[in-house]
Amino acid sequence: MTDYKQITSETRDGVLTLTLNRPDRLNAWTDVMHNELKHAIVTAGRDDAVRVIVVTGAGRGFCAGADMDVLQGIQGGARDRLAEVEEAPSEVRDLYPGRFGYMYACPKPIIAAINGACAGIGMIFALFADLRYAAAEAKFTTAFSQRGLIAEHGIAWLLPRLVGEAKALDLLFTARKFTGTDAAAMGLVNEAFPVGELMGNVQQTAHHLATQVSPRSVAVMKRQIRRTYFQSFGESLAEADAEMEKSFTTFDFKEGVASFVERRAPAFEGR
């Protein structure tokens, strides 16, 4: 197991839980944290023992944005270069260059469990997750305009597609704070729960994805959705038709039908 410094990693019953682990700084973002998260997620994407990835934060925060010491270093011209993690060739990765495209290219579903403060680059990271659940009390902010920064790392493209242009401009221009309950109401997260119920509900969803659905189906559907932003309807439909034909020949299709007919839990293998 990799010895990470700023995250923790635990795999149980097909669910990999990654925890941002700088609670004394509300898990403020650093290059070390970025590299460790990328390594863990890219590695999990290749690991048959992992079917779902959950990311949360230790303590009271999810990620309160970039560590201010890092920002001061950038101001002084001392920005660190990010160490590259080897990624497999991926058409989806080619469509989404930049810091967080690897999350879209990962074939496993990624769930962000936003337990507390979620700001700046921490919020961007959460938006690249496939599913997001938040503590109702969690505080969100884009933060960039209050730091003299701009909408970075693809959030200018991503945020309007999640909440609409008017809400996206509001959140980016004002950098106002809003709660997990507000985030759920605007569609930024799938659902908000009282903080004490968040991880239980997230783990229930993760367990369902790990045991009750085909990992091959999920990987193909994730790729389909990410590609649609660059396709016409006809191109998306043609891809779906081709993928459906492939599905008919797989073990998971046969197992899905058999488990339904036999009224038993499925034993999908992802092939």
Buried (B, 14 or more C-beta within 10 A) or exposed (E): EEEBEBBEBEBEEBBBBBBBBBBEBBBBBBBBBBBBBBBBBBBBBEEEEBBBBBBBBBBBBBBBBBBEEBBEBEEEEEEEEEEEBEBEEBEBBEBBEEBBBBBBBBBBBBBBBBBBBBBBBBBBBBBBBBBBBBBBBBBBBBBBBEBEBEBBBBBBEBBBEBBEEEBBBBBBEEBEEBBBBBBBEBEBBBBBBEBEEBBEBBBEBBBEBBBEBBBBBBBBBBBBEBBBEEEEEEEBEEBBEEBEEEBEEBBBBEBBEEBEEEEEEBEBEBE
